[in-house]
């Protein structure tokens, strides 16, 4: 895949403003033309993951799709992942933590029950380190992610393209509403995650996800409301890390 010159970091705001005027599919095309074979797509096989998986692979069929398998996912998530991988013929690249779930619990206990500090450590071991390893092993410097501004207070100011450490992050559907997501899924005959029907609006690990309760926001259903992000989309403080 051919690449063109990378956008200068100081010009990313201008580039994002230009991309705001384009539809999501053209933002994906821009990313593919700009970063070529150094571009990857991440997926959690979450509630609305079929949108990005379909949208991106219509433009770049062979793009590496990075899936972080923590070992703590819902059975329905593994089944959903298998269904979409086969249906969309995904070039799936699965990465797991360096320590098994059993070893982690033997050495550290249940980190997700140890307050915010425990969650930060858990997320680093199970999410951040595997994703950073994936970027390095795949030789990637750009990352397509399906974050949207309406999802949480931590995402409401995201640009379409920005830098995270030494990695370009591209958010093609950042300005989409829940209605936009629903219409895209319906138009293309794509499913929500199976747990959508059981009241889940956001799904990650079994121990850190809950159905939406009365008066709750989506971000309050994750990590017992202590935080929204799993670590992948925020600073990790590791100077030698790419993401």
DOROVEX-359211 format. One record per residue (C-alpha): x, y, z; residue in one letter. Coordinates in Angstrom, 1 decimal, always signed. Each point is the difference from the previous one (the first is absolute). Layout:
BEGIN
      x      y      z lumke
      X      Y      Z     A
...
END
This chain:
BEGIN
      x      y      z lumke
   +0.0   +0.0   +0.0     X
   +1.4   +3.4   -1.0     X
   +0.6   +2.7   +2.6     X
   +0.3   +3.7   -0.2     X
   +1.8   +2.4   +2.4     X
   -1.2   -0.2   +3.6     X
   -1.9   +3.0   +1.4     X
   +2.3   +2.2   +2.1     X
   -1.1   -0.1   +3.7     X
   -0.5   +3.7   +0.0     X
   -2.4   -0.2   -2.9     X
   -2.3   -2.8   +1.5     X
   -2.6   +2.5   +1.2     X
   -0.3   +1.5   -3.5     X
   -0.1   -3.5   -1.5     X
   -2.7   -1.0   +2.5     X
   -2.1   +3.0   -0.9     X
   +0.2   -0.9   -3.7     X
   -1.0   -3.6   +0.7     X
   -3.0   +1.2   +2.1     X
   -1.6   +1.0   -3.3     X
   +0.4   -3.5   -1.5     X
   -2.1   -3.1   +0.5     X
   +1.4   -2.8   +2.1     X
   +0.9   -2.2   -2.9     X
   +2.2   +2.8   -1.5     X
   +1.7   +0.4   +3.3     X
   +1.0   -3.7   -0.2     X
   +1.2   +0.5   -3.6     X
   +2.1   +2.9   +1.1     X
   +1.6   -2.1   +2.8     X
   +0.6   -2.9   -2.4     X
   +1.7   +2.3   -2.6     X
   +2.0   +1.9   +2.7     X
   +1.3   -2.9   +2.1     X
   -0.2   -3.0   -2.4     X
   +1.1   -3.3   +1.5     X
   +0.9   +1.7   +3.3     X
   -3.7   +0.4   +0.8     X
   -1.9   -2.4   +2.3     X
   -3.5   -0.2   +1.3     X
   -0.8   -0.9   +3.6     X
   -3.2   -1.8   +1.2     X
   -1.3   -1.1   +3.3     X
   -2.9   -1.8   -1.7     X
   -2.2   +2.2   +2.2     X
   -3.6   +1.1   -0.3     X
   +0.3   +1.9   -3.3     X
   +3.3   -1.3   -1.3     X
   -1.5   -1.3   -3.2     X
   -0.2   +3.6   -1.3     X
   +3.7   +0.6   -0.1     X
   +0.9   -3.5   -1.0     X
   -2.3   +0.2   -3.0     X
   +0.7   +3.7   -0.9     X
   +3.8   -0.4   +0.0     X
   +0.2   -3.4   -1.7     X
   -2.2   +1.3   -2.9     X
   +2.9   +2.4   -0.7     X
   +3.0   -2.1   +1.2     X
   -1.0   -3.7   +0.0     X
   +3.4   -1.3   +1.2     X
   +0.6   +2.5   +2.8     X
   +1.4   -1.7   +3.1     X
   -2.8   +0.0   +2.6     X
   +1.5   +0.0   +3.5     X
   -2.1   -1.8   +2.7     X
   +1.2   +0.1   +3.6     X
   -1.2   -3.2   +1.7     X
   +0.3   +0.6   +3.8     X
   -1.2   -3.5   +0.8     X
   -2.9   +1.6   +2.0     X
   -2.4   +0.7   -2.8     X
   -3.6   -1.1   -0.1     X
   -0.8   -3.3   -1.8     X
   -2.3   +2.0   -2.3     X
   +3.0   +2.2   -1.0     X
   +2.0   -3.0   -1.1     X
   -3.0   -1.2   -2.0     X
   -0.6   +3.4   -1.5     X
   +3.7   +0.3   -1.0     X
   -0.1   -3.4   -1.7     X
   -3.2   +1.0   -1.9     X
   +1.3   +3.3   -1.2     X
   +3.5   -1.3   -0.9     X
   -1.6   -2.6   -2.3     X
   -2.7   +2.2   -1.4     X
   +2.4   +3.0   -0.8     X
   +3.0   -2.2   -0.7     X
   +2.1   +2.0   +2.5     X
   +3.8   -0.1   +0.0     X
   -0.2   -0.5   +3.8     X
   +3.1   +0.4   +2.2     X
   -0.7   -1.1   +3.5     X
   +2.3   +1.1   +2.8     X
   -0.2   -1.1   +3.6     X
   +1.7   +1.1   +3.3     X
   +3.4   -1.4   +0.7     X
   -1.4   -1.5   +3.3     X
   -3.0   -2.3   +0.0     X
   -3.1   +1.0   +2.0     X
   +0.8   -2.7   +2.5     X
   +3.5   +1.2   +0.6     X
   -1.0   +3.6   +0.3     X
   -2.6   -0.8   +2.7     X
   +2.5   -2.3   +1.8     X
   +2.6   +2.8   +0.2     X
   -2.2   +3.1   +0.3     X
   -3.5   -1.1   +1.0     X
   -3.0   +1.5   -1.8     X
   +1.5   +3.3   -1.1     X
   -3.4   +1.3   -1.2     X
   -1.2   -0.2   +3.6     X
   +2.9   +2.1   +1.3     X
   -1.2   +3.5   -0.8     X
   +1.2   +2.4   -2.7     X
   +3.7   -0.9   +0.5     X
   -0.8   -3.7   -0.4     X
   -2.0   +0.7   -3.1     X
   +2.8   +2.0   -1.5     X
   +2.4   -2.9   +0.5     X
   -2.5   -2.5   -1.3     X
   -0.6   +2.0   -3.2     X
   +3.7   +0.5   -0.6     X
   +0.7   -3.8   +0.3     X
   -3.0   -1.1   -2.0     X
   -0.7   +2.8   -2.5     X
   +2.9   +2.5   -0.4     X
   +3.0   -2.3   -0.2     X
   -1.6   -2.4   -2.5     X
   -1.1   +2.8   -2.2     X
   +3.4   +1.7   +0.1     X
   +1.6   -3.4   -0.9     X
   -2.5   -0.4   -2.9     X
   +0.9   +3.4   -1.4     X
   +3.7   -0.8   +0.2     X
   -0.2   -3.5   -1.4     X
   -2.2   +1.1   -2.9     X
   +2.2   +2.9   -0.8     X
   -2.9   +2.4   +0.3     X
   +0.1   +3.7   +0.7     X
   -3.8   +0.8   -0.5     X
   -3.0   -1.4   +1.7     X
   -3.7   +0.1   -1.1     X
   -2.3   +0.0   +3.1     X
   -3.8   +0.2   +0.2     X
   -0.2   +2.6   +2.8     X
   -2.9   +2.4   -0.1     X
   -0.4   +3.4   +1.8     X
   -3.5   -0.9   +1.4     X
   +1.3   -3.1   +1.8     X
   +1.5   +1.7   +3.0     X
   +1.3   +3.2   +1.6     X
   +3.6   -1.2   -0.7     X
   -0.7   -0.1   -3.8     X
   -2.1   +3.0   -0.6     X
   +2.9   +2.1   -1.3     X
   +1.7   -2.6   -2.2     X
   +1.3   +1.1   -3.4     X
   -0.3   -2.2   -3.0     X
   +3.8   -0.4   -0.2     X
   +2.4   +0.6   +2.9     X
   +3.3   -1.3   +1.4     X
   +0.2   -2.3   +3.0     X
   +3.7   -0.3   +0.8     X
   +1.6   -1.0   -3.3     X
   -3.2   -1.4   -1.5     X
   -2.5   +1.7   -2.2     X
   -3.6   -0.7   +1.1     X
   -2.8   +0.4   -2.5     X
   -3.7   +0.0   +1.1     X
   -2.1   -0.2   -3.1     X
   -3.4   -0.1   +1.8     X
   +0.9   +2.3   +2.8     X
   -3.0   +2.3   -0.8     X
   -2.6   -2.7   -0.4     X
   -3.1   -0.2   +2.2     X
   -1.7   -3.1   +1.3     X
   -2.5   +0.5   -2.8     X
   +2.8   +0.0   -2.6     X
   +1.4   -3.2   +1.4     X
   -3.5   -1.7   -0.1     X
   -0.6   +1.1   -3.5     X
   +3.3   -1.3   -1.3     X
   -0.5   -3.3   +1.7     X
   -3.5   -0.3   -1.3     X
   +0.9   +1.1   -3.6     X
   +2.8   -2.6   -0.2     X
   -1.8   -2.8   +1.9     X
   +2.6   +0.0   +2.8     X
   -0.7   -1.2   +3.6     X
   +0.6   +1.7   +3.3     X
   +1.9   -2.1   +2.6     X
   -2.4   -2.7   +1.5     X
   +0.1   +1.7   +3.4     X
   -1.7   +3.1   -1.5     X
   -3.3   -1.9   +0.4     X
   +0.8   -0.5   +3.8     X
   +0.4   +3.7   +0.7     X
   +3.8   +0.5   -0.6     X
   +0.9   +3.2   -1.8     X
   +3.8   -0.6   +0.5     X
   +1.8   -3.3   +0.3     X
   +3.5   -0.8   +1.1     X
   +1.1   -2.6   +2.6     X
   -2.5   -2.0   +2.0     X
   +1.0   +1.5   +3.3     X
   +0.0   +3.6   -1.2     X
   -3.2   +0.3   -2.1     X
   -3.6   +0.3   +1.1     X
   -3.4   +0.5   -1.6     X
   -1.3   +3.6   -0.1     X
   -1.9   +0.8   +3.1     X
   -2.7   +2.6   +0.7     X
   +1.5   +3.5   -0.1     X
   +3.4   -1.2   -1.1     X
   +2.2   +1.2   -2.8     X
   +1.8   -2.5   -2.2     X
   +3.4   +0.9   +1.5     X
   -1.3   -0.9   +3.5     X
   -0.6   -3.6   -1.1     X
   +3.8   -0.6   -0.3     X
   +2.5   -0.5   +2.7     X
   -2.6   +0.5   +2.7     X
   -0.2   +3.7   -1.0     X
   +3.6   +0.7   +1.1     X
   +1.2   +0.7   -3.5     X
   -1.1   -0.3   -3.6     X
   +3.2   -0.7   -2.0     X
   +1.7   -3.4   +0.1     X
   +3.4   +1.6   -0.5     X
   +0.4   -0.3   -3.7     X
   -1.2   +3.5   -0.8     X
   +1.7   +1.9   +2.7     X
   +3.6   +0.8   +1.1     X
   +1.8   -2.9   +1.7     X
   +3.1   +1.8   +1.2     X
   +2.4   -2.4   -1.6     X
   +2.5   +2.1   -1.9     X
   +1.2   -3.0   -2.1     X
   -3.5   -1.0   -1.1     X
   -1.3   +0.8   -3.5     X
   -3.6   +0.5   +1.1     X
END
